[in-house]
Amino acid sequence: MPGRGPQPAGAQGRGAPRGGPARGERRDDRRGDRPGRPGRPGEGCPGDARASPRSHAGRAPPRRPPAAGRPGPAQGRPAGAGGPRGGAAGRPGGPRPGGGRPGGGFAAPRPGGGRPGAAGRPGAGRPAAGARRGAKRKEYERDEREFLEDEDDGRLFGGRKEERRRRRAQDDATHEIRHGSRVGGEVTLTGAVTVGAFAELLGLTPAQVIQTLIGMGVMAAINQEIDASVAARVAEKFGFTVKIQEPEPELARKADPAAAEEDPERLKPRWPVVTVLGHVDHGKTSLLDRIRSTRVTAQEAGGITQHIGASVVEVGEKKIVFLDTPGHEAFTALRARGAQVTDIAVLVVAADDGVMPQTVEAINHARAAGVPIVVAITKIDKPEANPDRVRQQLVEYNLVPEEWGGDTVMVEVSAHTGQGIAELLEMILLVAELQELKANPDRPAVGTVIEAKLDRGRGPVATVLVQTGTLRVGDAFVCGTTYGRVRALFDDRGRPVEEAGPSTPVEVLGASEVPEAGDRLEVVADEREAREIATRRQEERRQEEMRAARGLTLEQFSQQAGGDAGERELRLIVKADVQGSLDALIPALERLSTDEVYVRVLHTGLGAISESDVMLAAASRAVVVGFNVRPDANARRAADQENVEIRTYRVIYELLDDVKKALQGLLKPEIREVVLGQAEVRATFKVPGVGTVAGCYVTDGKIARNARVRVIRDGTVIYEGRIASLKRFQDDVREVAQGYECGVGIERFNDIKEGDVLEVFQEQEVARAL
């Protein structure tokens, strides 16, 4: 440019004609120019193997120069950083015209640099090797970026153009799918599916599916399952037609073996299964104790049976299986389950109490199960016993005794003296003979779980009543959503047995998990089939839970999520000894909930209270409740450290009473208004700096300072506030009794007039009860 100093030898200005080899020849300069563009200074560096991409019409991108081409100190390395490279043939020693980039060199000086041709002392002033490599790398990357930007019209690299074309096509296709302008096809869904699997099914990326779910207000990760209905809505947004095919339930797909028609020639008589039902404390357990000659009553806390037991009683050459269903009303589900697996229901009614609410429930359960009822009128040895009154009460429920012309067998018994016990057993066998109870012992066993628990030494233990077939050690079985292989069988007296036929209660070991009471146990071909059936049932249950969860409204969710709801709920972690206890406790606890306070059971389980239960309670601010279980040492230690309350019970009454009291403490107290007194305004006074003061005469009760007051004029309340000042003559007083005069100043109210009535009251908080 004009005004600059003379250019060093070898430099070529921008206005100079382009001089260089013909097309196809090798150029020694690092950077040249295309025809028609001003020439750039070149360089001739022997050993520099890089060819100018511009001179070769872009046959290859610039490459990093090999190490062999670097000039050493003997070739005239500059004496100082930024100095010119002296002595190299064809390299400029000065700045390029206009102060632009050097003529392709890696270390060309800026204007005013060192002397051309001055060879520096070897190693003097040279940057470190790492710095030199970093500078070369940065300049190489810059040159490569500029090269690609200059040649992005596709002449050099057609692949870059194809990449842009492919990306645009993919974006257009995604746009068409997302806006429904292209139908993606038909998709069949059979249930819940993970986000990743669903995206693969649609041919989309998981990110697209997750983004669509977020737009719908659903937060789901790639491995999280979404319901079929939600997946259908997502698929429709991408142009797919969705067909939801409900899977056939496993229980409907597999016919009930117990209900299947049996070959009459293989049917053999079986023992009757009897369920004893009745009101609490009517002597039901004592009656069974007398029959079985076992002291069960002494072992039960509070004299109340807490879970179902099963036993076999021999009557001559025949046998009767008794199921003991708890009599407390909280165990309604257990009584109903006992009636469903029974052949005969023995209704226990105390001769001194008569028919009670639980007695009526037992009658309804037995009738719903379609089983005959045998009435045992107990406690006839008591002086106040009145069996005829019991018969009269039962007639009201269509239970007419045989001696009165009906068809209901009624026997008077006494568990204390043993009166009528033998007659009762004979009547049970007689009714069983009329029913002609039969089963096929030569088929795979089918039974019902009466009780289940987790034993620390034996693992999951299930008390099963075999209803048909024969259950043997080694049989593979499926029980509800669990499966396993029979490892051992124990009879009602704890003796190991190899097999159990129809109408036989046994303890079964070998389940993968603790089954639920009431589940049906079925023997299958092998353990693999049992696992498949259990897996399908688990999937069905998960689907049902997801469908049930959809019924939650936003209002309910907001109440549970936070706000005042968190202060009005009692969170519990319930542990029990057997599944039957949990089945009874949870509904009983939930029935204590009201619209204002409610019980929330966070976790339930069987066995001792563990450290994990305590940690869960600490994290969720819950109370641990144990029924017939105790905390272990680790749980006690963790409870002390985390300040978690653990309560254990042996009687359900005490547990429910304590929970009820706790809920009452969560109730907002009731605000009651208590009138302290009334005063009549007889004069008003203007006090500077204070306002209007009322001269009053107390007509009823008393007037107290800082109490709340209503100003009543012509029977209408015109103001409600607080008494700011109260005086007798010139003295401040705390209160003024009836029959005295006083001066009253009302807070922020001056429109007081003669004849107004002041009603003084206070608000008291009164604890509420459920």
Buried (B, 14 or more C-beta within 10 A) or exposed (E): EEEEEEBBEBBBBBEEEBEBEEEEEEBBBBBBBEEEEEBBBBBBBEEBEBBBBBBBEBEEEBEEBEEEEBBEBEBBBBBBEEBBBBBBEBBBBBBBBEEEBBBBBBBBBEEEBBEBBBBBEEEEBBEEEEEBEEEBEEBBEEBBEEBEEEBEEEEBBEEBEEEEEEEEEEEEEBEBBBEEEBEBEEBEBBBBBBBBBBBBBBEBEBEBBBEBBEEEEBEBEBEBBBBBBBBBBBBBBBBBEBEEEEEEEBBEEBEEBBEEEBEEEEBEBBBBBBBBBBBBBBBBBBBBBBBBEBEBBEEBEBEBBBBBBBBBBEBEEBBBBBBBBBBBBBBBBBBBBBBBBBBBBBBBBBBBBBBBEBBBBBBEBBBEBEBBBBBBBBBBBEEEBBBEEBBBBBBEBEBBBEEEEBEBBBBBBBBBEEBBBEBBBEBBBEBBEEEEBBBBBEBBBBBBBBBBBBEEEBBBBBBBBBBBBBBBBEBBBBBBBBBBBBEBBBBBEEEEBEBBBBBBBBBBBBBBBBBBBBBBBBBBEEBEEBBBBBBBBBBBEBBEEBEEEEEEEEEEEEBBEEEEBEEBBBBBBBBBBBBBBBBBBBEBBEEBBEEEBBBBBBBBBBBBBBBBBBBBBBEEEBBBBBBBBEBBEEBBEBBEEEEBEBBBBBBBEEBBEBBBEBBBEBBEEEEEEEEBBBBBBEEBEEEEEEBBBBBBBBEBBBBBBEBBBBBBBEEEEBBBEBBBBBBEEEEEBEBBEBEBBBBBBBEEBEEBEEEBBBBBBEEEEEEEEE
